[in-house]
């Protein structure tokens, strides 16, 4: 379409409207500034962590807010600045965008990072080796600092009996890790960018003198319970004991070595109680005793071991996720060599 000419001038073509697209004010720098405020809860603290002025932080927040809907991203609270509902959604997307940017700028990070606790090491490595994907990933064993503190207070609920996974989920969303294998009784909500697949269920097993099908929790009240420092295992035992009204159990988590716990149990120093995937690592240890699942009101104490990934992942990460899920489906129902028949639902 052309505009009519005036006074003999040549017709001028009308300008087409500019195509819609991302705002030029939406930059990775502004996303980093916003996340720094979210993580620190204060503009001065965010400015110090980024080595910029407070005015720079405020300006970047203002520009970002204008470019993502002109709605407040942060609100004041007693604890400092916290993200609004809109801010939480922007923060989740921002973490994924920054993670992808880091991956593109770091060739060595093209291999997906698979993180797992020591108890899941054998399962993860075997599953990746059988699928042919072991050389395509970077393996990382989680530490206690990654998993969060060991807690044993509160009622027997999915949330209280599970491993504290807030720090781990944060590492997943930030791109520090790509796939996370961890005990996680409480699944993440659909509104989060985290996808959860249950791989198998890990039971709590007790090392007892005679080959038995199970061990009632009440039998553990009269002696010392020897176990590794595992948030979900310890808290689940204590919470179940409170529900049954038998009081707090004498749980000793001083030794991080499951082999040492087996030796102590064999020497009569207490009863070793371990998650089934850790018991599988020391399956050759027991000589005069055998493993049996711990029962709470007729039900085996157990927790699902899940695979967590971001919802928006690369094809390479998706291939690893598929390999682990297929391995879990194929081997579900297998059991550690030295575990009693009643533990058939424990991990391979």
HELIX and SHEET records of a PDB file:
HELIX    1   1 UNK A   28  UNK A   40  1                                  13    
HELIX    2   2 UNK A   43  UNK A   50  1                                   8    
HELIX    3   3 UNK A   54  UNK A   67  1                                  14    
HELIX    4   4 UNK A   85  UNK A  105  1                                  21    
HELIX    5   5 UNK A  107  UNK A  110  5                                   4    
HELIX    6   6 UNK A  118  UNK A  120  5                                   3    
HELIX    7   7 UNK A  121  UNK A  131  1                                  11    
HELIX    8   8 UNK A  134  UNK A  136  5                                   3    
HELIX    9   9 UNK A  144  UNK A  147  1                                   4    
HELIX   10  10 UNK A  158  UNK A  161  1                                   4    
HELIX   11  11 UNK A  166  UNK A  174  1                                   9    
HELIX   12  12 UNK A  217  UNK A  220  5                                   4    
HELIX   13  13 UNK A  231  UNK A  244  1                                  14    
HELIX   14  14 UNK A  258  UNK A  266  1                                   9    
HELIX   15  15 UNK A  276  UNK A  279  1                                   4    
HELIX   16  16 UNK A  280  UNK A  282  5                                   3    
HELIX   17  17 UNK A  315  UNK A  331  1                                  17    
HELIX   18  18 UNK A  341  UNK A  343  5                                   3    
SHEET    1   A 2 UNK A   2  UNK A   3  0                                        
SHEET    2   A 2 UNK A  12  UNK A  13 -1                                        
SHEET    1   B 2 UNK A  74  UNK A  77  0                                        
SHEET    2   B 2 UNK A  80  UNK A  83 -1                                        
SHEET    1   C 8 UNK A 137  UNK A 141  0                                        
SHEET    2   C 8 UNK A 112  UNK A 116  1                                        
SHEET    3   C 8 UNK A 179  UNK A 183  1                                        
SHEET    4   C 8 UNK A 302  UNK A 310 -1                                        
SHEET    5   C 8 UNK A 194  UNK A 208 -1                                        
SHEET    6   C 8 UNK A 271  UNK A 275 -1                                        
SHEET    7   C 8 UNK A 224  UNK A 226  1                                        
SHEET    8   C 8 UNK A 250  UNK A 252  1                                        
SHEET    1   D 7 UNK A 137  UNK A 141  0                                        
SHEET    2   D 7 UNK A 112  UNK A 116  1                                        
SHEET    3   D 7 UNK A 179  UNK A 183  1                                        
SHEET    4   D 7 UNK A 302  UNK A 310 -1                                        
SHEET    5   D 7 UNK A 194  UNK A 208 -1                                        
SHEET    6   D 7 UNK A 290  UNK A 296 -1                                        
SHEET    7   D 7 UNK A 214  UNK A 216  1                                        
SHEET    1   E 7 UNK A 137  UNK A 141  0                                        
SHEET    2   E 7 UNK A 112  UNK A 116  1                                        
SHEET    3   E 7 UNK A 179  UNK A 183  1                                        
SHEET    4   E 7 UNK A 302  UNK A 310 -1                                        
SHEET    5   E 7 UNK A 194  UNK A 208 -1                                        
SHEET    6   E 7 UNK A 290  UNK A 296 -1                                        
SHEET    7   E 7 UNK A 299  UNK A 300 -1                                        
END                                                                             
